[in-house]
Amino acid sequence: MALTNRQTTLLGLLNQMSQNLAANSGLNTDFSLDLPGLDVDVDIDIGGGNGGGSTPTTPPTTPTTPTTLREVLVGLVNEQVQVTTPFGPVTGTLLVVKDDYIVIIEASGDQVLVRIDKIELVSEI
């Protein structure tokens, strides 16, 4: 299903907003917006709710090596990628990783859905 001009414009603005929030404020950005035929997830963590006004501490994490293609893709969200499929390569910004598919926004603004089980190769550009 092709996006309308309004949906394409909105998607571009949402992508810019999420990138600007992440780059300029150091916030963990992720929120959800439901439009017919369009699913965008973004989550905003502004650090509120601890009641004391102090910065909450994050427990140390040990880095783990991704073991599945999906885990690799999750690590590439909001990055420029090229995904090779049996139908040809798809290049753009990896926007969302779902259970069985990913969403890539091409430079033209087109939204491309790719089934994870059809991905042959993924590389960061």
C-alpha positions in Angstrom: 0.0 0.0 0.0 1.5 3.3 -1.0 1.6 6.2 1.5 -0.3 9.4 0.8 1.7 12.6 0.5 0.5 13.6 4.0 1.6 10.3 5.5 5.0 10.5 3.8 5.5 14.1 5.1 4.4 13.1 8.6 6.7 10.1 8.6 9.6 12.3 7.6 8.8 14.8 10.3 8.6 12.0 12.9 11.9 10.6 11.8 13.5 14.0 12.0 12.0 14.7 15.4 13.2 11.4 16.9 16.7 12.0 15.5 16.8 15.5 16.8 15.6 14.5 20.3 18.2 11.8 20.5 21.1 13.9 19.2 20.3 17.1 21.1 19.1 16.0 24.5 20.6 12.6 25.2 17.2 11.2 25.8 16.2 7.7 25.0 13.6 8.4 22.3 11.0 6.0 21.2 7.2 6.6 20.8 4.3 5.0 19.1 1.9 6.5 16.6 -0.8 4.5 14.8 -1.9 5.5 11.3 -3.8 3.3 8.9 -1.2 1.2 7.2 1.7 2.8 9.1 3.3 1.8 12.3 5.9 4.0 13.9 7.4 3.2 17.4 9.3 5.8 19.5 9.8 5.7 23.3 10.6 8.9 25.2 12.3 8.5 28.6 12.7 11.9 30.3 13.9 10.4 33.5 11.0 11.6 35.6 9.2 9.7 38.3 12.0 9.0 40.7 10.6 11.6 43.1 14.0 12.7 44.5 15.1 14.9 41.7 18.4 13.1 41.5 19.7 11.3 38.5 18.8 7.6 38.6 21.7 5.2 38.3 21.7 2.6 35.6 23.0 -0.8 36.6 26.1 -1.8 34.6 25.5 -4.0 31.7 27.8 -6.5 30.0 28.0 -6.2 26.3 26.7 -9.2 24.5 27.4 -10.3 21.0 24.2 -10.5 18.8 23.4 -14.1 18.1 20.5 -13.7 15.7 19.9 -11.6 12.6 17.0 -9.9 14.4 19.4 -8.9 17.3 21.9 -7.4 14.7 19.0 -5.5 13.1 17.8 -4.1 16.5 21.4 -2.7 17.0 21.1 -0.9 13.6 17.9 1.0 14.2 18.1 4.6 13.0 21.2 3.8 11.0 21.7 3.8 7.2 21.8 0.2 6.1 21.7 -1.9 2.9 19.7 -5.1 3.1 20.1 -7.7 0.4 17.1 -9.9 -0.4 16.4 -12.4 -3.2 14.5 -9.5 -4.9 17.4 -7.1 -4.8 19.0 -4.6 -2.4 17.1 -2.1 -0.3 19.0 0.9 1.0 17.8 3.5 3.6 17.3 4.3 7.3 16.3 1.3 9.4 13.3 2.6 11.3 11.6 -0.3 13.0 12.4 -4.0 13.7 9.3 -6.1 14.4 9.0 -9.8 15.2 9.1 -10.9 11.5 9.8 -7.8 9.4 11.7 -4.5 9.3 10.8 -1.1 8.1 13.3 0.9 6.0 12.8 4.5 4.8 14.5 5.0 1.5 16.1 8.4 0.5 13.0 9.1 -1.7 10.8 8.8 1.5 9.3 5.5 0.4 8.6 3.1 3.3 9.8 -0.5 2.5 8.8 -3.5 4.6 11.2 -6.5 4.4 10.5 -9.9 5.9 13.4 -10.9 8.2 13.4 -14.4 6.8 14.1 -13.0 3.3 17.2 -11.0 4.3 20.4 -12.5 2.9 22.8 -9.8 4.0 22.7 -6.6 6.0 25.4 -4.0 6.1 25.7 -0.6 7.7 26.5 2.2 5.3 
